[in-house]
Amino acid sequence: MKKLLTCLLFIGYTSYCFGQKNLISYEDLKFLLHNNLEQADTFLTAKGYTTTVKNVKTKNRTYKLTIKGGTFVSLSIRADGKKQFMELETNEVEQYTLLNNSISQYINKEGTIGDVQTYFIKNLCSIYITVNDTQPYDPLKRDYIMQIVPDKNVMAFD
């Protein structure tokens, strides 16, 4: 009985940890900011995202992940020289919570204006988060838009 209980706890813990593997974490953002678009293609495809827009001339890419229950995560990446600018749009609460818990200690109270929360992560990036109500209105869902702007010293390596 003890072995069965231990086995069930291990399986439950493992499935919980792998349940978030498709969501973008703080470590994933660091990886994407420091690497080029081709590596972003490979990385996000391995996580289960599909490429919806790929424009080689303007160096824009948009990736989308549809999650059960009608939620989604959409990541737009734009390369401007050697910098990667990103915008993450989602209505998945766990995606917002995953990133917000990782960066909550970096809040910039002077930069937070109105509905925009500003986070400054030294030597990496600034993150601007906007939370809006969904259209049509649903009290259980919100739209989260996170704009990630790299620091002046952060360059994508080839």
C-alpha positions, 0 to 999 in steps of 0.5 A: 500500500505504501509503494502504491501511494508513493507511486501515485504521488510521484506520477501526480507530481510529474504530471503537474510539472510537465503540465507547464512545459508548453508555457513560456517561463522566465528562463525561456524568455532569457533564452529567446532574448539571447538567441537568434530567430532560427533558434527561436523557431526550433525552440518554440516548435519543440515546445508545441507552438505553431508558426502562424506568421513568418516574414523573413524580410522584416524579421517578424515571427508569430507563434501560437499555442492553443490550449484545451478549454479555449485558451491560447498563448501567442508570442510575436518576436521581432528582430531589430538588428541584434535585439529581439523584441517580444510581445506575449498575448494570452488568456491563460491564467497559468501563463500569466501566473508563471511569468508574474511569479518569476518577475514579481520582485522586479516591479518598478513602482515609479514606471507603473501607470494606470493599468500597465505594470512595469518590471525592470530586470537589470541587465536583461529587459523591461516587461510591461504587462497590461490586463484587460477584460475579454470581449465578450465580457467573461468574469472568469477570463482576462486578456494579458498582454506582455511586452518584453523590451531587451536592455541596451546591452542584451544582444542576440547571438548567431 
